[in-house]
Amino acid sequence: MQVRKHMSAPAITVRADSDYRTAFDVMRERDFHHLPVVDAGGRLVGIVAQRDMMVAATRHHNAPVEIAEVMHRPVVSTHADVQVVEAARLMMSQNIGCLPVVDAEMNVLGVISERDLLEVFVRMLSSGAPRAAPAKRKAAPAKHKAAPAKGKTAKRTPGRKATSRAKAKRTIRKR
């Protein structure tokens, strides 16, 4: 499964010299969370997220501020012929919500987002397509010790605060 079959295309972009309010309006109107930022030649130069727009709105109010001042760069991108699973791994490893899809000249062809990947996942599960076996995980070490047997009292670990239940028991015993 290649990215080209699952990306949102054509891409809606914003120029780096545009005012941040323009990008904010596009995001709001189209319910986007990310917009690729391009230069005058249409080549990818950054990406701007909805939360960046909120921060810009808070900091700059109605002052004109170019997208170039609030965008993220360098931007992580992918190509249309990359496998969807590789794009998903890249997004996870970089902790990002979308990838602009570019050609060899860095022209934006589309965007693949978390939502696009979720749709792929749902379609795969709905169609009964064979799935890869889940990766085996090591059991996480227990965070808490088992409760003491009835009638026994638990020892507090030095330096730890007593829980409200333990405090209540001590208060009752003191009376």
C-alpha positions in Angstrom: 0.0 0.0 0.0 1.6 3.2 -1.1 1.1 6.7 0.3 -0.2 8.0 -3.0 -3.4 5.9 -2.7 -4.2 7.2 0.8 -3.0 10.8 0.9 -5.3 13.8 0.7 -4.7 15.4 -2.7 -4.3 17.9 -4.1 -2.7 19.6 -1.2 -3.9 22.9 0.2 -0.9 25.0 1.0 -0.1 28.4 2.2 2.8 30.6 1.1 5.5 31.5 3.7 5.0 35.2 3.1 1.2 35.0 3.9 -0.2 36.4 7.1 -0.8 33.8 9.8 -4.5 34.8 9.9 -4.9 33.6 6.3 -3.6 30.1 7.3 -5.8 30.2 10.4 -8.9 30.9 8.3 -8.1 28.1 5.9 -7.6 25.7 8.7 -10.9 26.7 10.4 -12.9 26.6 7.1 -11.6 23.2 6.0 -11.2 21.6 9.4 -7.5 21.1 8.9 -4.9 20.7 11.7 -1.8 21.2 9.5 -0.9 23.1 6.4 2.3 22.7 4.3 4.1 26.0 3.8 5.6 26.7 0.3 7.9 29.3 -1.1 7.0 31.5 -4.2 8.1 28.6 -6.4 5.7 26.2 -4.7 8.4 24.2 -3.0 7.9 22.9 0.6 9.7 25.0 3.1 7.8 24.3 6.4 4.6 23.2 8.0 2.3 25.0 10.4 0.0 23.3 12.9 -3.3 24.6 14.2 -1.8 25.0 17.7 0.9 27.2 16.2 -1.9 29.4 14.9 -3.4 29.6 18.3 -0.1 30.6 19.9 0.4 33.2 17.1 -3.1 34.6 17.7 -2.4 34.9 21.4 1.0 36.5 21.0 0.4 38.8 18.0 -3.3 39.5 18.2 -4.2 41.3 15.0 -0.7 42.3 14.1 0.4 41.1 10.6 2.9 38.2 11.1 4.1 36.0 8.2 3.7 32.3 8.4 7.5 32.0 8.0 7.8 33.3 11.6 5.6 30.6 13.1 6.1 27.6 10.9 8.2 24.5 11.8 11.3 23.9 9.8 12.9 21.8 8.7 9.8 19.9 7.8 9.6 16.1 7.7 8.1 14.9 4.5 7.6 11.7 2.5 7.2 10.6 -1.2 4.2 9.2 -2.9 5.8 5.8 -3.5 6.6 5.1 0.1 4.7 2.3 1.8 1.9 3.5 4.2 3.4 1.6 7.1 6.7 3.4 6.6 5.0 6.8 6.7 3.2 5.8 9.8 6.4 4.7 11.5 8.0 8.0 10.5 5.2 9.9 12.0 5.4 7.9 15.2 9.1 8.3 15.5 9.0 12.0 14.9 5.9 12.5 17.0 4.1 14.4 14.2 0.5 14.4 13.0 1.0 14.5 9.3 3.5 14.3 6.5 3.5 16.5 3.4 3.9 14.2 0.3 6.4 15.7 -2.1 8.0 15.0 -5.5 11.8 15.1 -6.2 11.7 18.9 -6.6 9.9 19.3 -3.2 6.6 20.3 -4.8 3.8 19.3 -2.5 1.5 16.6 -4.0 -0.6 15.9 -1.0 -0.6 15.3 2.7 -1.0 12.0 4.7 -2.3 12.6 8.2 -3.2 10.5 11.2 -6.8 10.6 10.1 -5.8 9.1 6.7 -3.9 6.4 8.4 -6.8 5.7 10.7 -9.1 5.3 7.7 -6.6 2.8 6.2 -6.6 0.9 9.5 -10.4 0.8 9.7 -10.8 -0.3 6.1 -8.3 -3.1 6.7 -10.0 -4.4 9.8 -13.5 -4.0 8.2 -12.5 -6.0 5.1 -11.2 -8.9 7.0 -7.8 -8.5 5.4 -5.1 -10.6 7.1 -3.2 -8.8 9.8 0.3 -9.1 11.0 0.6 -10.7 14.4 0.9 -8.2 17.2 4.4 -7.6 18.4 5.2 -9.3 21.7 5.7 -6.9 24.5 7.5 -7.6 27.7 5.3 -7.4 30.7 5.7 -4.1 32.5 7.0 -4.4 36.0 4.4 -4.0 38.7 4.1 -0.4 39.9 2.5 -1.3 43.2 3.0 -4.1 45.6 0.1 -6.4 46.4 -2.1 -5.3 49.3 -1.2 -7.0 52.7 -3.3 -9.9 53.9 -6.3 -9.1 55.9 -5.4 -8.1 59.5 -1.8 -7.2 58.6 -0.6 -3.7 58.2 1.4 -2.5 55.3 4.8 -0.9 55.9 5.3 2.5 54.4 8.3 3.0 52.2 10.5 5.7 53.7 10.1 9.0 52.0 6.7 8.3 50.6 3.6 10.1 51.7 0.8 8.1 53.3 -2.4 7.8 51.3 -5.6 9.3 52.6 -6.8 5.7 53.5 -3.7 5.1 55.6 -4.1 8.5 57.3 -7.7 7.7 58.1 -6.7 4.3 59.6 -4.1 6.0 61.9 -6.6 8.6 63.0 -9.2 5.9 63.9 -6.5 3.9 65.9 -5.4 7.0 67.9 -9.0 7.6 69.2 
